[in-house]
Amino acid sequence: MSDTVTYVEAIRLALRTALGDDERVLVLGEDVGGGGGAFRATAGLQEEFGEQRVIDTPICESAFTGAAVGMALDGMRPVVEFQFSDFLTSGMNAIVNTAAKMHFRHGLGVPLVIRAPAAGGFAGGPFHSQNPEAWFLRTPGLKVACPATAEDAGLLLGAAIADPNPVLFFEQKSLYTRVKGEFTYDSSAPLSGAAVRRPGSDVTIVSYGATLHLALTAAEGLADEGIDCEVVDLRVLCPLDFDTVAASVEKTGRCVIAHEDYPDYGVAAELAARLAGELFRALDAPVGRVGARFWPIPFSPPLEQATLPTAEGIAEAVRELARF
Amino acid sequence: MQPHSGPQVLDSTAIADAAGLREAGYWLHLVRAVEAAGRRLYLQGRLPGSFYDGYGQEATAVGAGLALAPRDIACPVIRDLAVHLIRGITPAEVLRHYLGKAGGPMDGRDGNVHIGSFERGTIPMISHLPEMLPVCMGVALSRMRRGEASAALGFCGDGSSSGGVFHETLNLAAVWKAPLVVIVERNRFAYMTPEDKYLAVPEIAARAAGYGIRSWSGDGNDVLEVRSLVGAALEHARSGGGPALVELFTYRMHGHGAHDDQRYVPPGELEAWALRDPLLRWHELAVEQLGWTAADQQALEARVASEVAAAVEDALAAPYPDPDGLAASVFAQ
């Protein structure tokens, strides 16, 4: 099919569409110009739109993110690429203190998108494999998206660029060339809403990002064992579509939350608390959580495999709940 | 300096300077009076948090503020209240802001030195220094892209010139030839720490050579010199010359905030710098160039006193913001 694209191609096409549609859109970051980006997400864009729209930066995340905040305050729509989401720490003040709090403090929106390639599974080691979404989710004023499909990569990026708030856009390195879909772009699409990716009746698996695909694999295997899983893809982590999760859990009475980030203190912890607090009567079993083990992501492949969640790990958590 | 000797015939430049000198005198006295009122409210226990003033450094903020063009953007920091006043935040708004009342530019969501009005040309700082340097640079870059002549005026102290963002931003601005002027206020202290504990070079402006950018340095207590140097640097930036660093030598006469008793200040320093007080310096110039009289001085002081008294009354009477609006303030719709 001619319009089938990979996840990273969808990112590139979304950037290209935004640059073409809206003069205010700029792309900046390390190696995004002639280099085309470490993951080729911006390949060809500088040639097409020029050095004034697709801007190479020195290695100075604080300064170029701060500059992008200023551009956004003045009405531009900068899209900043952090080469790896692990490097977000180097621009943290501009994101969590300057951008995130500006509307609250002074009534000014900061329409800034920060693209941050996240996730592990390729021997990237402790500084190229992290999933830092929870750092940002507990900062009021930031929106956070994490697409799991090529369709969503384009659709949610367009929505993020159109949003008047700072958005952390966590791309999944392990999906860049592994998943394909139709390129979808609609700048009026909402930057919100979970999706049911597989209907089922016995157990709900809530997931997002790369781990969604492990959850779907687990669900297929469990179907053969007679356990019918419903798989919910959160898509956008803030604002959180709890209603879709709740509707599913009302139906199944059982829920496992699976993501690559640590389940400790993160999305899974938040959802488990809300399910316990708001759906206690609907639950037939404790809420299960699956994610990375709570230590830095190690380099050596067997050590990394022992750290990150697996489809079998998710399946085992579901089986345990199904026994209640 | 020549003593003033009777009426003078002024040429047009001198007339412009005379008007500028009068204007600078108004802002110098106004900001000192606003800050004195704020300190008093704090010491009376009526002002929450603390009060941070720029006593002794007023000429830097006033001279720099007067050098700005309408579409320039400024990010003043702790000692630079005068820039906000010059750009149009009123004394009543300042005191409402400090008291946490409704009707300040941050509507109680933030306080003290974190003040600004983007539509009037200043960006409210965050506490982390000097994080606002790249932000104001981004605003001016955006305006230049649209064809507007605009420069960014970012302030920082000698203390925050040690931070990574200072160096990152000057390098980035140099590479991009961005219209950024960074003022380093050389006020000798980073909170309680004296400059010999954070500075290994005699002049911070000398670092400009390492970034390949222009620099100026001068007397931060001389309001006309400040206006002239900062004006030249802004024009350099606005006309495509790239960024500039301006180091202005001054002294922090008060503590970091009104809660700070300055026990760490070496004996004699405050007395020595009091002789170089920017308002005294201005007064000498006014006598010399404007024939400024004791009656003129009394009239100026009475004017700012009445403006500040009205501002205090307004701020004390103002209501507090409604907490019901907080949740809706988080995101832009």
Interface residues (C-beta under 8 A of the other chain):
Chain A: Q52 T57 P58 C60 S62 A63 F64 T65 G66 A67 A68 V69 G70 M71 A72 L73 D74 G75 M76 N93 A94 N97 T98 K101 H103 F104 R105 H106 G107 L108 G109 V110 P111 P140 G141 K143 P164 N165
Chain B: I73 P105 M106 D107 R109 D110 H114 G116 F118 I123 P124 I126 S127 H128 E131 M132 L133 P134 V135 C136 M137 G138 V139 A140 L141 S142 R143 R145 A152 G164 V165 E168 T169 N171 L172 V175 A178 L326 S329 V330 F331 A332 Q333
